[in-house]
Amino acid sequence: MKASKPTRVSGTDDRVTFDHLPRILSSLQRDVNELKVFIVEGNKIPLISDEWLDIKGLCSYHPNHPSSKTVYHWVHINRIPYHKDGKHIRFKRSEIDEWLSGGYHRTEEELLDDTVDILNSKWKGLI
């Protein structure tokens, strides 16, 4: 087997040797991780394109892997974002991701304030 000729590091006159590989790999890994953070979190660009899921696709995509009966129940009570085309129910992956990450639950005080606002709007401020 023929030994390969050492290649030059871009922008320097140093030759890359076996001893340099751990430092170079570490640097590359750090750069890749920074790029991932910039692309995914910094720009909010999803790595996976926005695709449509059917019931089975949603069941396998959801972290808890719910049954299709559970998903139909969520659709029935409008708990999950969905799109209906005739009798077909579809889900957008981006909407499901947003729904899954929105695990915030309002406090009782916030719920009470919202209730008062709704009643005031219906009863013309009598509450």
JOVEN-V301646 format. One record per pair of residues at least 12 apart in sequence whose ideal C-beta (glycine too) atoms are under 8 Angstrom apart, sorted by the first residue. I is the first residue (numbers start at 1). J is the second residue. D is the distance in Angstrom with one decimal. If there is no record, write none. Layout:
BEGIN
I/J/D
I/J/D
END
This chain:
BEGIN
9/24/7.7
46/94/6.5
46/97/7.5
48/93/6.7
50/92/5.9
50/93/5.8
50/94/4.6
51/92/7.7
51/93/5.1
52/90/4.9
52/91/7.0
52/92/6.3
52/93/7.6
53/90/6.9
53/91/4.5
53/92/7.6
53/93/6.0
53/96/7.0
54/88/7.6
54/89/7.4
54/90/6.3
54/91/7.7
55/68/4.9
55/71/5.6
55/72/7.3
55/89/6.3
56/68/7.0
57/91/7.6
58/71/5.8
58/91/5.0
58/96/6.7
59/71/6.2
61/93/7.1
61/96/6.9
62/96/7.5
62/100/7.6
63/100/7.3
72/89/7.9
75/89/5.9
80/96/7.5
80/99/6.2
81/95/4.3
81/96/7.0
81/98/7.8
81/99/5.5
END
